[in-house]
């Protein structure tokens, strides 16, 4: 399951009937430090050397900033450009790809400027190009940081405008209704396994040359080349969701290139978790946050009329699911599409009211609201291409980063067991990730995330009940990055904390970005305001 920033409509159809929300020198380019080979063995050393060569080249070339192309929908004064990186860092003079970047200058004085703040929103597969719009849209939460920093976004390798990959025709990808992710029989499982295998084959057919190089360590190396191209000796980085893992790997490979790093809603960086176990852990956390949402809906029964208890709301959900399974609503919304739509509520508090409202309308007899919200829009070819691309990158990176179980018996046993008590997301998530069991490209060993020489204090921000990146991930990274500080948002669970209004969290993030100072100890904050119905 992917963690990313909310899009206007959170629905992209996963590979195998599963679903996912569509959902970051001028002077000195340091030679690779000993820690640059924090992976394992000779190959990593070659890649570290390749990254240093590419960064030196980028520092010299800089970025040719221009007004953004009209179809990028990024109005002036945001500027766009490209940074060239090797496809394979072991061959720095071999095939090159171009990464799309954008920026907006700091809003304060020249004296206030502290360089560039580079952002990654998650995924894998999320685009960071909207980041500078936080300035043009006058986002109050980021106003202080914007005075000091240029806001820089980028499309990671394989994403959007950066050598995009694809695994299937986008219009086919979004077609609905998909099969119910929850299997009724061995035949259902066999059908899903076939879809997952075909999806992996499609990735190889359409994007095979890119697949071996679609790894988090390579994206971290790309980030260092972007740093150099920006003329920055050290990186200031804000990573959310998967962006926290990108930050963790960057901090391990390039510890002395980090100036400030904020990681928000943390992927567990343990090698044992990347990525198979991380997805199973997610299923448990999603069930918990789904219940939180149901409690809120029940507490607001006067508005939604869906029941005064969690059990009553769940009964309505099961009834809706059964109806859609028997006969897809509007001919297009079956259980798979329902999960895709409803999962935005456990992801983001900002989706609580809108999701409940659509559900409430349906129960009151208005089916159209649900069809509009949950069905694919086949006329939105650009949006569908973006969804398909995001899913392709998600799959490619997670499959390439680590060795996945190839035994179907293991997948079947683990997901059958989990589904018993955590039925909301388990099977949908399993099918989404199953292409990794038959992945056609090389699978790596994850980087051993740890503190290297020169790594400054990192700020970690996490809500206690996050569904997409469970709390234990923040605790694990905190242990591995010595001198880091953890801000816990207690009794909260929205994915992505730093963008929310919380008078305990926001000033601490500002203070760290502006001064580099961290609290003397970890901090527990009260939750941000509960959504209003």
Buried (B, 14 or more C-beta within 10 A) or exposed (E): BBBBBBBEBBBBBBBBBBBBBBBBBEEEBBEBBEBBBBBEEEEBBBBBBBBBBBBBBBBEEBBEEEEBEEEBEBEEEBBBBBBBBBBBBBEBEEEBBBBBBBBBBBBBEEEEBBBBBBBBBBBBBBBBBBBBBBBBEEBEBBEBBBBBBBBBBBBBBBBBBBBBBBBBBBEEBBBBBBBBBBBEEEEBBEBBBEBBBBBBBBBBEBBEEBBBBBBBBBBBBBBBBBBBBBBBBBBBBBBBBBBBBBBBBBBBBBBBBBBBBBBBBBBBBBEEBBBBBBBBBBBBBBBBBBBBBBEBBBBBBEBBEBBBEBEBBBEBBEEBBEBBBEEBBBEBBBBBBBBBBBBBBBBBBBBBBBBBBBBBBBBEEEEEBBBEBBBBEEEBEEBBBBBBBBBBBBBBBBBBBBBBEEEBEEBBEBBBEBBEEBBBBBBBBBBBBBBBBBBBBEBBEBBBBBBBEBBBBBBBBBBBBBBBBBBBBBBBBBBBBEEBBBBBBEBBBBBBBBBBEBEBBBEBBBBBBBEEEBBEEBBEBEBBEEBEB
